[in-house]
Amino acid sequence: MPKACVICQKSAIPGNKYKRRGQIKRTGGAGSKIVGKSLRRFLPNLQRIKINLKGTVQRAYVCTSCISAGKIVKA
């Protein structure tokens, strides 16, 4: 089972990493060009904390946005 938030099921999503070449226009160059693309993963900020889940205390992965929003009860 992949690491995901137990509240909102937020998990890793795919994306691209770009390799750029050339000086950017705002610093006097001709413009930056993309010369390479490779896949990467954007990972959520998950914390492993003790929470009360359905009346039982257990350790679970919860994202920081759910923790700060108050969607969980810490044990």
N, CA, C, O and CB atoms as a CASP TS submission, in Angstrom:
PFRMAT TS
TARGET T0000
AUTHOR 0000-0000-0000
METHOD Language model
MODEL 1
PARENT N/A
ATOM      1  N   MET     1       0.848  -1.182   0.000  1.00  0.00           N
ATOM      2  CA  MET     1       0.000   0.000   0.000  1.00  0.00           C
ATOM      3  C   MET     1       0.892   1.242   0.000  1.00  0.00           C
ATOM      4  O   MET     1       1.780   1.360   0.844  1.00  0.00           O
ATOM      5  CB  MET     1      -0.964   0.000   1.228  1.00  0.00           C
ATOM      6  N   PRO     2       0.666   2.173  -0.937  1.00  0.00           N
ATOM      7  CA  PRO     2       1.519   3.347  -1.000  1.00  0.00           C
ATOM      8  C   PRO     2       1.230   4.312   0.147  1.00  0.00           C
ATOM      9  O   PRO     2       0.150   4.310   0.737  1.00  0.00           O
ATOM     10  CB  PRO     2       1.339   4.050  -2.332  1.00  0.00           C
ATOM     11  N   LYS     3       2.233   5.135   0.438  1.00  0.00           N
ATOM     12  CA  LYS     3       2.041   6.121   1.492  1.00  0.00           C
ATOM     13  C   LYS     3       1.031   7.158   1.029  1.00  0.00           C
ATOM     14  O   LYS     3       1.194   7.770  -0.027  1.00  0.00           O
ATOM     15  CB  LYS     3       3.380   6.793   1.876  1.00  0.00           C
ATOM     16  N   ALA     4      -0.006   7.349   1.822  1.00  0.00           N
ATOM     17  CA  ALA     4      -1.041   8.333   1.503  1.00  0.00           C
ATOM     18  C   ALA     4      -1.661   8.811   2.809  1.00  0.00           C
ATOM     19  O   ALA     4      -1.599   8.116   3.823  1.00  0.00           O
ATOM     20  CB  ALA     4      -2.132   7.731   0.548  1.00  0.00           C
ATOM     21  N   CYS     5      -2.254   9.993   2.783  1.00  0.00           N
ATOM     22  CA  CYS     5      -2.937  10.550   3.942  1.00  0.00           C
ATOM     23  C   CYS     5      -4.191   9.716   4.227  1.00  0.00           C
ATOM     24  O   CYS     5      -4.959   9.415   3.312  1.00  0.00           O
ATOM     25  CB  CYS     5      -3.301  12.051   3.708  1.00  0.00           C
ATOM     26  N   VAL     6      -4.397   9.343   5.501  1.00  0.00           N
ATOM     27  CA  VAL     6      -5.562   8.522   5.842  1.00  0.00           C
ATOM     28  C   VAL     6      -6.848   9.337   5.821  1.00  0.00           C
ATOM     29  O   VAL     6      -7.931   8.754   5.786  1.00  0.00           O
ATOM     30  CB  VAL     6      -5.377   7.885   7.214  1.00  0.00           C
ATOM     31  N   ILE     7      -6.766  10.666   5.841  1.00  0.00           N
ATOM     32  CA  ILE     7      -7.952  11.519   5.852  1.00  0.00           C
ATOM     33  C   ILE     7      -8.378  11.875   4.425  1.00  0.00           C
ATOM     34  O   ILE     7      -9.525  11.637   4.045  1.00  0.00           O
ATOM     35  CB  ILE     7      -7.682  12.801   6.664  1.00  0.00           C
ATOM     36  N   CYS     8      -7.460  12.444   3.635  1.00  0.00           N
ATOM     37  CA  CYS     8      -7.833  12.931   2.302  1.00  0.00           C
ATOM     38  C   CYS     8      -7.258  12.090   1.165  1.00  0.00           C
ATOM     39  O   CYS     8      -7.467  12.430   0.000  1.00  0.00           O
ATOM     40  CB  CYS     8      -7.379  14.356   2.141  1.00  0.00           C
ATOM     41  N   GLN     9      -6.546  11.012   1.460  1.00  0.00           N
ATOM     42  CA  GLN     9      -5.936  10.117   0.474  1.00  0.00           C
ATOM     43  C   GLN     9      -4.982  10.838  -0.475  1.00  0.00           C
ATOM     44  O   GLN     9      -4.825  10.431  -1.626  1.00  0.00           O
ATOM     45  CB  GLN     9      -7.016   9.429  -0.326  1.00  0.00           C
ATOM     46  N   LYS    10      -4.344  11.908   0.004  1.00  0.00           N
ATOM     47  CA  LYS    10      -3.356  12.602  -0.809  1.00  0.00           C
ATOM     48  C   LYS    10      -2.110  11.726  -0.904  1.00  0.00           C
ATOM     49  O   LYS    10      -1.605  11.249   0.112  1.00  0.00           O
ATOM     50  CB  LYS    10      -3.015  14.006  -0.212  1.00  0.00           C
ATOM     51  N   SER    11      -1.612  11.513  -2.130  1.00  0.00           N
ATOM     52  CA  SER    11      -0.428  10.692  -2.323  1.00  0.00           C
ATOM     53  C   SER    11       0.431  11.318  -3.421  1.00  0.00           C
ATOM     54  O   SER    11       0.146  12.422  -3.887  1.00  0.00           O
ATOM     55  CB  SER    11      -0.816   9.226  -2.681  1.00  0.00           C
ATOM     56  N   ALA    12       1.472  10.615  -3.826  1.00  0.00           N
ATOM     57  CA  ALA    12       2.394  11.141  -4.826  1.00  0.00           C
ATOM     58  C   ALA    12       1.698  11.287  -6.177  1.00  0.00           C
ATOM     59  O   ALA    12       0.895  10.443  -6.575  1.00  0.00           O
ATOM     60  CB  ALA    12       3.622  10.229  -4.955  1.00  0.00           C
ATOM     61  N   ILE    13       2.027  12.394  -6.883  1.00  0.00           N
ATOM     62  CA  ILE    13       1.484  12.598  -8.228  1.00  0.00           C
ATOM     63  C   ILE    13       2.662  12.799  -9.184  1.00  0.00           C
ATOM     64  O   ILE    13       3.690  13.354  -8.795  1.00  0.00           O
ATOM     65  CB  ILE    13       0.496  13.831  -8.271  1.00  0.00           C
ATOM     66  N   PRO    14       2.513  12.348 -10.433  1.00  0.00           N
ATOM     67  CA  PRO    14       3.625  12.476 -11.375  1.00  0.00           C
ATOM     68  C   PRO    14       3.729  13.884 -11.941  1.00  0.00           C
ATOM     69  O   PRO    14       2.754  14.634 -11.978  1.00  0.00           O
ATOM     70  CB  PRO    14       3.470  11.478 -12.509  1.00  0.00           C
ATOM     71  N   GLY    15       4.930  14.219 -12.377  1.00  0.00           N
ATOM     72  CA  GLY    15       5.178  15.510 -12.996  1.00  0.00           C
ATOM     73  C   GLY    15       6.456  15.447 -13.797  1.00  0.00           C
ATOM     74  O   GLY    15       7.031  14.372 -13.969  1.00  0.00           O
ATOM     75  N   ASN    16       6.907  16.588 -14.291  1.00  0.00           N
ATOM     76  CA  ASN    16       8.113  16.655 -15.104  1.00  0.00           C
ATOM     77  C   ASN    16       9.163  17.522 -14.441  1.00  0.00           C
ATOM     78  O   ASN    16       8.849  18.474 -13.726  1.00  0.00           O
ATOM     79  CB  ASN    16       7.795  17.188 -16.491  1.00  0.00           C
ATOM     80  N   LYS    17      10.422  17.172 -14.691  1.00  0.00           N
ATOM     81  CA  LYS    17      11.571  17.983 -14.293  1.00  0.00           C
ATOM     82  C   LYS    17      12.196  18.474 -15.583  1.00  0.00           C
ATOM     83  O   LYS    17      12.520  17.667 -16.455  1.00  0.00           O
ATOM     84  CB  LYS    17      12.610  17.170 -13.402  1.00  0.00           C
ATOM     85  N   TYR    18      12.372  19.785 -15.724  1.00  0.00           N
ATOM     86  CA  TYR    18      12.868  20.368 -16.961  1.00  0.00           C
ATOM     87  C   TYR    18      14.320  20.784 -16.823  1.00  0.00           C
ATOM     88  O   TYR    18      14.707  21.365 -15.810  1.00  0.00           O
ATOM     89  CB  TYR    18      12.018  21.561 -17.364  1.00  0.00           C
ATOM     90  N   LYS    19      15.126  20.490 -17.835  1.00  0.00           N
ATOM     91  CA  LYS    19      16.516  20.955 -17.918  1.00  0.00           C
ATOM     92  C   LYS    19      16.516  22.141 -18.854  1.00  0.00           C
ATOM     93  O   LYS    19      16.056  22.035 -19.991  1.00  0.00           O
ATOM     94  CB  LYS    19      17.502  19.820 -18.420  1.00  0.00           C
ATOM     95  N   ARG    20      17.031  23.282 -18.387  1.00  0.00           N
ATOM     96  CA  ARG    20      17.010  24.509 -19.192  1.00  0.00           C
ATOM     97  C   ARG    20      18.416  24.957 -19.537  1.00  0.00           C
ATOM     98  O   ARG    20      19.363  24.703 -18.793  1.00  0.00           O
ATOM     99  CB  ARG    20      16.275  25.626 -18.451  1.00  0.00           C
ATOM    100  N   ARG    21      18.544  25.626 -20.674  1.00  0.00           N
ATOM    101  CA  ARG    21      19.836  26.145 -21.123  1.00  0.00           C
ATOM    102  C   ARG    21      19.628  27.552 -21.646  1.00  0.00           C
ATOM    103  O   ARG    21      18.609  27.836 -22.276  1.00  0.00           O
ATOM    104  CB  ARG    21      20.473  25.229 -22.218  1.00  0.00           C
ATOM    105  N   GLY    22      20.576  28.432 -21.396  1.00  0.00           N
ATOM    106  CA  GLY    22      20.517  29.800 -21.918  1.00  0.00           C
ATOM    107  C   GLY    22      20.178  30.810 -20.834  1.00  0.00           C
ATOM    108  O   GLY    22      19.540  30.488 -19.831  1.00  0.00           O
ATOM    109  N   GLN    23      20.617  32.025 -21.060  1.00  0.00           N
ATOM    110  CA  GLN    23      20.366  33.108 -20.107  1.00  0.00           C
ATOM    111  C   GLN    23      18.947  33.629 -20.301  1.00  0.00           C
ATOM    112  O   GLN    23      18.478  33.766 -21.431  1.00  0.00           O
ATOM    113  CB  GLN    23      21.402  34.258 -20.280  1.00  0.00           C
ATOM    114  N   ILE    24      18.266  33.919 -19.192  1.00  0.00           N
ATOM    115  CA  ILE    24      16.880  34.379 -19.278  1.00  0.00           C
ATOM    116  C   ILE    24      16.817  35.817 -19.796  1.00  0.00           C
ATOM    117  O   ILE    24      17.781  36.573 -19.677  1.00  0.00           O
ATOM    118  CB  ILE    24      16.194  34.278 -17.901  1.00  0.00           C
ATOM    119  N   LYS    25      15.668  36.183 -20.374  1.00  0.00           N
ATOM    120  CA  LYS    25      15.537  37.479 -21.044  1.00  0.00           C
ATOM    121  C   LYS    25      15.684  38.660 -20.089  1.00  0.00           C
ATOM    122  O   LYS    25      16.257  39.688 -20.452  1.00  0.00           O
ATOM    123  CB  LYS    25      14.199  37.562 -21.739  1.00  0.00           C
ATOM    124  N   ARG    26      15.167  38.514 -18.864  1.00  0.00           N
ATOM    125  CA  ARG    26      15.182  39.667 -17.959  1.00  0.00           C
ATOM    126  C   ARG    26      16.577  40.023 -17.485  1.00  0.00           C
ATOM    127  O   ARG    26      16.778  41.099 -16.923  1.00  0.00           O
ATOM    128  CB  ARG    26      14.305  39.399 -16.765  1.00  0.00           C
ATOM    129  N   THR    27      17.548  39.141 -17.700  1.00  0.00           N
ATOM    130  CA  THR    27      18.937  39.471 -17.344  1.00  0.00           C
ATOM    131  C   THR    27      19.781  39.740 -18.588  1.00  0.00           C
ATOM    132  O   THR    27      21.009  39.753 -18.507  1.00  0.00           O
ATOM    133  CB  THR    27      19.565  38.330 -16.524  1.00  0.00           C
ATOM    134  N   GLY    28      19.134  39.955 -19.747  1.00  0.00           N
ATOM    135  CA  GLY    28      19.853  40.354 -20.947  1.00  0.00           C
ATOM    136  C   GLY    28      20.135  39.239 -21.934  1.00  0.00           C
ATOM    137  O   GLY    28      20.867  39.453 -22.900  1.00  0.00           O
ATOM    138  N   GLY    29      19.583  38.067 -21.725  1.00  0.00           N
ATOM    139  CA  GLY    29      19.846  36.957 -22.630  1.00  0.00           C
ATOM    140  C   GLY    29      18.810  36.843 -23.735  1.00  0.00           C
ATOM    141  O   GLY    29      17.897  37.662 -23.845  1.00  0.00           O
ATOM    142  N   ALA    30      18.972  35.814 -24.549  1.00  0.00           N
ATOM    143  CA  ALA    30      18.063  35.584 -25.665  1.00  0.00           C
ATOM    144  C   ALA    30      16.858  34.758 -25.250  1.00  0.00           C
ATOM    145  O   ALA    30      15.919  34.603 -26.031  1.00  0.00           O
ATOM    146  CB  ALA    30      18.790  34.898 -26.800  1.00  0.00           C
ATOM    147  N   GLY    31      16.868  34.228 -24.044  1.00  0.00           N
ATOM    148  CA  GLY    31      15.746  33.441 -23.555  1.00  0.00           C
ATOM    149  C   GLY    31      16.168  32.033 -23.204  1.00  0.00           C
ATOM    150  O   GLY    31      17.071  31.472 -23.826  1.00  0.00           O
ATOM    151  N   SER    32      15.522  31.468 -22.217  1.00  0.00           N
ATOM    152  CA  SER    32      15.839  30.123 -21.739  1.00  0.00           C
ATOM    153  C   SER    32      15.105  29.095 -22.588  1.00  0.00           C
ATOM    154  O   SER    32      13.922  29.251 -22.893  1.00  0.00           O
ATOM    155  CB  SER    32      15.463  29.962 -20.243  1.00  0.00           C
ATOM    156  N   LYS    33      15.827  28.039 -22.966  1.00  0.00           N
ATOM    157  CA  LYS    33      15.232  26.972 -23.769  1.00  0.00           C
ATOM    158  C   LYS    33      15.187  25.681 -22.962  1.00  0.00           C
ATOM    159  O   LYS    33      16.081  25.421 -22.157  1.00  0.00           O
ATOM    160  CB  LYS    33      16.023  26.764 -25.081  1.00  0.00           C
ATOM    161  N   ILE    34      14.155  24.874 -23.173  1.00  0.00           N
ATOM    162  CA  ILE    34      14.063  23.559 -22.532  1.00  0.00           C
ATOM    163  C   ILE    34      14.793  22.561 -23.425  1.00  0.00           C
ATOM    164  O   ILE    34      14.449  22.404 -24.596  1.00  0.00           O
ATOM    165  CB  ILE    34      12.561  23.127 -22.298  1.00  0.00           C
ATOM    166  N   VAL    35      15.795  21.891 -22.872  1.00  0.00           N
ATOM    167  CA  VAL    35      16.588  20.941 -23.658  1.00  0.00           C
ATOM    168  C   VAL    35      16.420  19.511 -23.180  1.00  0.00           C
ATOM    169  O   VAL    35      16.964  18.591 -23.789  1.00  0.00           O
ATOM    170  CB  VAL    35      18.049  21.319 -23.608  1.00  0.00           C
ATOM    171  N   GLY    36      15.668  19.304 -22.089  1.00  0.00           N
ATOM    172  CA  GLY    36      15.453  17.950 -21.612  1.00  0.00           C
ATOM    173  C   GLY    36      14.289  17.886 -20.651  1.00  0.00           C
ATOM    174  O   GLY    36      14.010  18.840 -19.924  1.00  0.00           O
ATOM    175  N   LYS    37      13.612  16.747 -20.654  1.00  0.00           N
ATOM    176  CA  LYS    37      12.480  16.516 -19.750  1.00  0.00           C
ATOM    177  C   LYS    37      12.632  15.132 -19.166  1.00  0.00           C
ATOM    178  O   LYS    37      12.949  14.186 -19.886  1.00  0.00           O
ATOM    179  CB  LYS    37      11.104  16.668 -20.485  1.00  0.00           C
ATOM    180  N   SER    38      12.409  14.999 -17.860  1.00  0.00           N
ATOM    181  CA  SER    38      12.391  13.672 -17.253  1.00  0.00           C
ATOM    182  C   SER    38      11.291  13.639 -16.206  1.00  0.00           C
ATOM    183  O   SER    38      10.916  14.669 -15.647  1.00  0.00           O
ATOM    184  CB  SER    38      13.773  13.316 -16.624  1.00  0.00           C
ATOM    185  N   LEU    39      10.780  12.444 -15.947  1.00  0.00           N
ATOM    186  CA  LEU    39       9.676  12.295 -15.004  1.00  0.00           C
ATOM    187  C   LEU    39      10.172  12.365 -13.571  1.00  0.00           C
ATOM    188  O   LEU    39      11.288  11.941 -13.272  1.00  0.00           O
ATOM    189  CB  LEU    39       8.943  10.978 -15.242  1.00  0.00           C
ATOM    190  N   ARG    40       9.354  12.893 -12.699  1.00  0.00           N
ATOM    191  CA  ARG    40       9.618  12.934 -11.266  1.00  0.00           C
ATOM    192  C   ARG    40       8.302  12.770 -10.529  1.00  0.00           C
ATOM    193  O   ARG    40       7.236  12.732 -11.142  1.00  0.00           O
ATOM    194  CB  ARG    40      10.324  14.258 -10.857  1.00  0.00           C
ATOM    195  N   ARG    41       8.385  12.670  -9.192  1.00  0.00           N
ATOM    196  CA  ARG    41       7.180  12.532  -8.368  1.00  0.00           C
ATOM    197  C   ARG    41       7.102  13.709  -7.406  1.00  0.00           C
ATOM    198  O   ARG    41       8.095  14.076  -6.778  1.00  0.00           O
ATOM    199  CB  ARG    41       7.180  11.180  -7.589  1.00  0.00           C
ATOM    200  N   PHE    42       5.913  14.296  -7.296  1.00  0.00           N
ATOM    201  CA  PHE    42       5.657  15.328  -6.304  1.00  0.00           C
ATOM    202  C   PHE    42       5.048  14.637  -5.092  1.00  0.00           C
ATOM    203  O   PHE    42       3.962  14.064  -5.177  1.00  0.00           O
ATOM    204  CB  PHE    42       4.714  16.460  -6.866  1.00  0.00           C
ATOM    205  N   LEU    43       5.756  14.695  -3.956  1.00  0.00           N
ATOM    206  CA  LEU    43       5.332  13.990  -2.753  1.00  0.00           C
ATOM    207  C   LEU    43       4.637  14.945  -1.786  1.00  0.00           C
ATOM    208  O   LEU    43       5.083  16.080  -1.623  1.00  0.00           O
ATOM    209  CB  LEU    43       6.534  13.321  -2.071  1.00  0.00           C
ATOM    210  N   PRO    44       3.550  14.506  -1.140  1.00  0.00           N
ATOM    211  CA  PRO    44       2.895  15.346  -0.136  1.00  0.00           C
ATOM    212  C   PRO    44       3.702  15.357   1.157  1.00  0.00           C
ATOM    213  O   PRO    44       4.533  14.478   1.385  1.00  0.00           O
ATOM    214  CB  PRO    44       1.459  14.852   0.135  1.00  0.00           C
ATOM    215  N   ASN    45       3.455  16.351   1.995  1.00  0.00           N
ATOM    216  CA  ASN    45       4.153  16.470   3.279  1.00  0.00           C
ATOM    217  C   ASN    45       3.398  15.623   4.304  1.00  0.00           C
ATOM    218  O   ASN    45       2.498  16.110   4.987  1.00  0.00           O
ATOM    219  CB  ASN    45       4.251  17.977   3.747  1.00  0.00           C
ATOM    220  N   LEU    46       3.782  14.343   4.398  1.00  0.00           N
ATOM    221  CA  LEU    46       3.111  13.413   5.300  1.00  0.00           C
ATOM    222  C   LEU    46       3.885  13.278   6.599  1.00  0.00           C
ATOM    223  O   LEU    46       5.114  13.208   6.595  1.00  0.00           O
ATOM    224  CB  LEU    46       2.944  12.043   4.637  1.00  0.00           C
ATOM    225  N   GLN    47       3.162  13.242   7.710  1.00  0.00           N
ATOM    226  CA  GLN    47       3.742  13.043   9.036  1.00  0.00           C
ATOM    227  C   GLN    47       3.124  11.804   9.649  1.00  0.00           C
ATOM    228  O   GLN    47       1.920  11.582   9.522  1.00  0.00           O
ATOM    229  CB  GLN    47       3.521  14.285   9.948  1.00  0.00           C
ATOM    230  N   ARG    48       3.937  10.995  10.313  1.00  0.00           N
ATOM    231  CA  ARG    48       3.425   9.782  10.965  1.00  0.00           C
ATOM    232  C   ARG    48       3.156  10.129  12.426  1.00  0.00           C
ATOM    233  O   ARG    48       4.091  10.263  13.216  1.00  0.00           O
ATOM    234  CB  ARG    48       4.444   8.573  10.839  1.00  0.00           C
ATOM    235  N   ILE    49       1.888  10.275  12.785  1.00  0.00           N
ATOM    236  CA  ILE    49       1.504  10.716  14.131  1.00  0.00           C
ATOM    237  C   ILE    49       0.454   9.776  14.706  1.00  0.00           C
ATOM    238  O   ILE    49      -0.195   9.020  13.983  1.00  0.00           O
ATOM    239  CB  ILE    49       0.968  12.170  14.103  1.00  0.00           C
ATOM    240  N   LYS    50       0.304   9.842  16.037  1.00  0.00           N
ATOM    241  CA  LYS    50      -0.738   9.076  16.718  1.00  0.00           C
ATOM    242  C   LYS    50      -2.039   9.859  16.654  1.00  0.00           C
ATOM    243  O   LYS    50      -2.093  11.032  17.023  1.00  0.00           O
ATOM    244  CB  LYS    50      -0.345   8.772  18.195  1.00  0.00           C
ATOM    245  N   ILE    51      -3.096   9.185  16.176  1.00  0.00           N
ATOM    246  CA  ILE    51      -4.403   9.837  16.076  1.00  0.00           C
ATOM    247  C   ILE    51      -5.480   8.905  16.616  1.00  0.00           C
ATOM    248  O   ILE    51      -5.287   7.692  16.705  1.00  0.00           O
ATOM    249  CB  ILE    51      -4.714  10.235  14.608  1.00  0.00           C
ATOM    250  N   ASN    52      -6.611   9.493  16.974  1.00  0.00           N
ATOM    251  CA  ASN    52      -7.810   8.726  17.316  1.00  0.00           C
ATOM    252  C   ASN    52      -8.595   8.505  16.038  1.00  0.00           C
ATOM    253  O   ASN    52      -9.142   9.450  15.471  1.00  0.00           O
ATOM    254  CB  ASN    52      -8.681   9.459  18.398  1.00  0.00           C
ATOM    255  N   LEU    53      -8.653   7.259  15.582  1.00  0.00           N
ATOM    256  CA  LEU    53      -9.359   6.927  14.354  1.00  0.00           C
ATOM    257  C   LEU    53     -10.417   5.882  14.671  1.00  0.00           C
ATOM    258  O   LEU    53     -10.086   4.740  14.992  1.00  0.00           O
ATOM    259  CB  LEU    53      -8.378   6.417  13.260  1.00  0.00           C
ATOM    260  N   LYS    54     -11.675   6.259  14.584  1.00  0.00           N
ATOM    261  CA  LYS    54     -12.812   5.382  14.879  1.00  0.00           C
ATOM    262  C   LYS    54     -12.737   4.800  16.288  1.00  0.00           C
ATOM    263  O   LYS    54     -13.044   3.628  16.504  1.00  0.00           O
ATOM    264  CB  LYS    54     -12.879   4.253  13.860  1.00  0.00           C
ATOM    265  N   GLY    55     -12.327   5.629  17.237  1.00  0.00           N
ATOM    266  CA  GLY    55     -12.299   5.204  18.631  1.00  0.00           C
ATOM    267  C   GLY    55     -11.041   4.481  19.069  1.00  0.00           C
ATOM    268  O   GLY    55     -10.900   4.165  20.250  1.00  0.00           O
ATOM    269  N   THR    56     -10.125   4.209  18.153  1.00  0.00           N
ATOM    270  CA  THR    56      -8.876   3.535  18.524  1.00  0.00           C
ATOM    271  C   THR    56      -7.702   4.456  18.256  1.00  0.00           C
ATOM    272  O   THR    56      -7.724   5.272  17.335  1.00  0.00           O
ATOM    273  CB  THR    56      -8.707   2.207  17.748  1.00  0.00           C
ATOM    274  N   VAL    57      -6.671   4.306  19.088  1.00  0.00           N
ATOM    275  CA  VAL    57      -5.449   5.089  18.917  1.00  0.00           C
ATOM    276  C   VAL    57      -4.506   4.295  18.024  1.00  0.00           C
ATOM    277  O   VAL    57      -4.193   3.137  18.298  1.00  0.00           O
ATOM    278  CB  VAL    57      -4.778   5.421  20.298  1.00  0.00           C
ATOM    279  N   GLN    58      -4.058   4.944  16.945  1.00  0.00           N
ATOM    280  CA  GLN    58      -3.118   4.272  16.068  1.00  0.00           C
ATOM    281  C   GLN    58      -2.225   5.291  15.388  1.00  0.00           C
ATOM    282  O   GLN    58      -2.564   6.469  15.273  1.00  0.00           O
ATOM    283  CB  GLN    58      -3.854   3.423  15.029  1.00  0.00           C
ATOM    284  N   ARG    59      -1.065   4.804  14.936  1.00  0.00           N
ATOM    285  CA  ARG    59      -0.159   5.650  14.183  1.00  0.00           C
ATOM    286  C   ARG    59      -0.580   5.626  12.715  1.00  0.00           C
ATOM    287  O   ARG    59      -0.877   4.569  12.158  1.00  0.00           O
ATOM    288  CB  ARG    59       1.316   5.184  14.353  1.00  0.00           C
ATOM    289  N   ALA    60      -0.600   6.799  12.105  1.00  0.00           N
ATOM    290  CA  ALA    60      -1.026   6.873  10.716  1.00  0.00           C
ATOM    291  C   ALA    60      -0.315   8.027  10.029  1.00  0.00           C
ATOM    292  O   ALA    60       0.161   8.960  10.676  1.00  0.00           O
ATOM    293  CB  ALA    60      -2.557   7.037  10.615  1.00  0.00           C
ATOM    294  N   TYR    61      -0.251   7.947   8.708  1.00  0.00           N
ATOM    295  CA  TYR    61       0.298   9.038   7.909  1.00  0.00           C
ATOM    296  C   TYR    61      -0.800  10.056   7.632  1.00  0.00           C
ATOM    297  O   TYR    61      -1.848   9.724   7.078  1.00  0.00           O
ATOM    298  CB  TYR    61       0.905   8.507   6.581  1.00  0.00           C
ATOM    299  N   VAL    62      -0.544  11.308   8.028  1.00  0.00           N
ATOM    300  CA  VAL    62      -1.504  12.390   7.833  1.00  0.00           C
ATOM    301  C   VAL    62      -0.756  13.558   7.212  1.00  0.00           C
ATOM    302  O   VAL    62       0.351  13.881   7.643  1.00  0.00           O
ATOM    303  CB  VAL    62      -2.194  12.805   9.184  1.00  0.00           C
ATOM    304  N   CYS    63      -1.347  14.201   6.201  1.00  0.00           N
ATOM    305  CA  CYS    63      -0.688  15.342   5.576  1.00  0.00           C
ATOM    306  C   CYS    63      -0.825  16.572   6.478  1.00  0.00           C
ATOM    307  O   CYS    63      -1.752  16.676   7.281  1.00  0.00           O
ATOM    308  CB  CYS    63      -1.287  15.622   4.170  1.00  0.00           C
ATOM    309  N   THR    64       0.115  17.489   6.322  1.00  0.00           N
ATOM    310  CA  THR    64       0.146  18.659   7.197  1.00  0.00           C
ATOM    311  C   THR    64      -1.034  19.585   6.970  1.00  0.00           C
ATOM    312  O   THR    64      -1.419  20.323   7.878  1.00  0.00           O
ATOM    313  CB  THR    64       1.429  19.420   6.996  1.00  0.00           C
ATOM    314  N   SER    65      -1.621  19.563   5.770  1.00  0.00           N
ATOM    315  CA  SER    65      -2.794  20.406   5.537  1.00  0.00           C
ATOM    316  C   SER    65      -3.999  19.915   6.330  1.00  0.00           C
ATOM    317  O   SER    65      -4.816  20.723   6.772  1.00  0.00           O
ATOM    318  CB  SER    65      -3.131  20.446   4.050  1.00  0.00           C
ATOM    319  N   CYS    66      -4.121  18.589   6.517  1.00  0.00           N
ATOM    320  CA  CYS    66      -5.213  18.039   7.339  1.00  0.00           C
ATOM    321  C   CYS    66      -4.948  18.296   8.825  1.00  0.00           C
ATOM    322  O   CYS    66      -5.886  18.540   9.585  1.00  0.00           O
ATOM    323  CB  CYS    66      -5.376  16.517   7.081  1.00  0.00           C
ATOM    324  N   ILE    67      -3.680  18.243   9.245  1.00  0.00           N
ATOM    325  CA  ILE    67      -3.338  18.503  10.646  1.00  0.00           C
ATOM    326  C   ILE    67      -3.653  19.947  11.003  1.00  0.00           C
ATOM    327  O   ILE    67      -4.265  20.210  12.038  1.00  0.00           O
ATOM    328  CB  ILE    67      -1.849  18.197  10.913  1.00  0.00           C
ATOM    329  N   SER    68      -3.238  20.894  10.150  1.00  0.00           N
ATOM    330  CA  SER    68      -3.453  22.299  10.455  1.00  0.00           C
ATOM    331  C   SER    68      -4.914  22.705  10.308  1.00  0.00           C
ATOM    332  O   SER    68      -5.346  23.673  10.933  1.00  0.00           O
ATOM    333  CB  SER    68      -2.592  23.155   9.563  1.00  0.00           C
ATOM    334  N   ALA    69      -5.688  21.977   9.486  1.00  0.00           N
ATOM    335  CA  ALA    69      -7.107  22.281   9.325  1.00  0.00           C
ATOM    336  C   ALA    69      -7.938  21.721  10.465  1.00  0.00           C
ATOM    337  O   ALA    69      -9.120  22.047  10.581  1.00  0.00           O
ATOM    338  CB  ALA    69      -7.613  21.735   8.007  1.00  0.00           C
ATOM    339  N   GLY    70      -7.335  20.869  11.327  1.00  0.00           N
ATOM    340  CA  GLY    70      -8.045  20.323  12.461  1.00  0.00           C
ATOM    341  C   GLY    70      -8.967  19.166  12.110  1.00  0.00           C
ATOM    342  O   GLY    70      -9.953  18.933  12.809  1.00  0.00           O
ATOM    343  N   LYS    71      -8.666  18.439  11.043  1.00  0.00           N
ATOM    344  CA  LYS    71      -9.513  17.330  10.624  1.00  0.00           C
ATOM    345  C   LYS    71      -9.267  16.044  11.426  1.00  0.00           C
ATOM    346  O   LYS    71      -9.989  15.061  11.264  1.00  0.00           O
ATOM    347  CB  LYS    71      -9.295  17.059   9.159  1.00  0.00           C
ATOM    348  N   ILE    72      -8.244  16.058  12.292  1.00  0.00           N
ATOM    349  CA  ILE    72      -7.915  14.866  13.089  1.00  0.00           C
ATOM    350  C   ILE    72      -7.893  15.225  14.556  1.00  0.00           C
ATOM    351  O   ILE    72      -7.804  16.398  14.919  1.00  0.00           O
ATOM    352  CB  ILE    72      -6.554  14.265  12.664  1.00  0.00           C
ATOM    353  N   VAL    73      -7.975  14.206  15.404  1.00  0.00           N
ATOM    354  CA  VAL    73      -7.828  14.373  16.853  1.00  0.00           C
ATOM    355  C   VAL    73      -6.574  13.635  17.256  1.00  0.00           C
ATOM    356  O   VAL    73      -6.494  12.414  17.119  1.00  0.00           O
ATOM    357  CB  VAL    73      -9.084  13.843  17.644  1.00  0.00           C
ATOM    358  N   LYS    74      -5.588  14.370  17.754  1.00  0.00           N
ATOM    359  CA  LYS    74      -4.342  13.744  18.178  1.00  0.00           C
ATOM    360  C   LYS    74      -4.567  12.929  19.442  1.00  0.00           C
ATOM    361  O   LYS    74      -5.369  13.301  20.299  1.00  0.00           O
ATOM    362  CB  LYS    74      -3.252  14.803  18.409  1.00  0.00           C
ATOM    363  N   ALA    75      -3.847  11.807  19.551  1.00  0.00           N
ATOM    364  CA  ALA    75      -3.970  10.950  20.727  1.00  0.00           C
ATOM    365  C   ALA    75      -3.035  11.437  21.825  1.00  0.00           C
ATOM    366  O   ALA    75      -2.989  10.846  22.903  1.00  0.00           O
ATOM    367  CB  ALA    75      -3.663   9.482  20.369  1.00  0.00           C
TER
END
